[in-house]
Every structure is written in C-alpha cells, then in structure tokens.
C-alpha cells in the first residue's frame, strides 16, 4: 500500500498514526525504516531531505514520538 503524503497536515497525521515507540532510522530518503513514508513525512514537514534534517539534529535514530516532538516545535 502506497501512502501519499502531500501536506504538513497529512505528514503529521501519518506520523501520529504510528505507535510512539516505533523505532525509526533516517539514514537517507529511500532507506528510512520502517519504510519510506516516514522519510516522506519528515521531508514534507521540514522542506529538506530527511537525512539533511537528521544531520542538522545530529541524530539519525528516533522513535516516532521523538520525531513528532522534534518536528512539532
């Protein structure tokens, strides 16, 4: 199933649909785990590649809850 994330609202809705303890790694746009939709959501919210955002935060391993908290500032 393909998830279409086209706005900040749909990006946050998707991230909030994940269990807050879901482990996520942002090594690159197409390598995000558990799948690329997380990378798409981060990119839509930040306006930059997810790896660039993770690098600016000096952190690449997150939980869904931590990503939401960091992005929702």
C-alpha positions in Angstrom: 0.0 0.0 0.0 1.4 3.4 -1.0 1.0 6.2 1.4 0.7 9.7 -0.2 1.9 12.5 2.0 1.3 15.8 0.3 1.0 18.3 3.1 2.2 19.1 6.5 -1.2 18.0 7.9 -1.1 14.6 6.3 2.6 14.2 7.3 1.8 14.8 11.0 -1.3 12.6 10.7 0.8 9.7 9.3 3.5 10.1 12.0 0.8 10.2 14.7 -0.7 7.0 13.4 2.5 5.2 14.3 3.0 3.7 17.7 5.1 6.4 19.6 7.7 3.8 20.4 8.2 2.7 16.8 11.9 2.8 16.1 12.9 4.9 13.0 16.2 5.4 11.3 16.8 8.3 8.9 20.0 7.4 7.0 18.6 8.6 3.7 15.4 9.3 1.8 14.9 5.8 0.4 16.4 3.9 3.3 14.3 5.1 6.2 13.0 2.3 8.4 10.3 1.1 8.9 9.6 2.4 5.4 10.0 5.4 3.1 6.7 7.1 4.2 8.5 8.3 7.4 11.2 9.9 5.2 8.5 11.5 3.0 6.7 12.9 6.1 9.9 14.4 7.5 10.8 15.9 4.1 7.3 17.5 3.7 7.4 19.0 7.2 10.9 20.3 7.1 11.2 21.1 3.4 14.5 19.4 3.2 15.8 15.8 2.7 15.2 13.7 5.8 18.9 12.9 6.0 19.8 16.6 6.0 17.3 17.2 8.8 18.7 14.3 10.8 22.2 15.6 10.2 21.2 19.1 11.4 19.8 17.4 14.6 23.0 15.3 14.9 20.7 12.3 15.3 19.6 9.5 12.9 17.8 7.0 15.2 14.5 8.1 16.7 11.1 6.8 17.9 8.0 8.1 16.2 7.2 10.0 19.3 10.6 11.7 19.4 10.3 12.7 15.7 6.9 14.2 16.3 8.1 16.2 19.3 11.2 17.5 17.4 9.1 18.5 14.4 6.2 20.0 16.3 8.2 22.9 17.8 
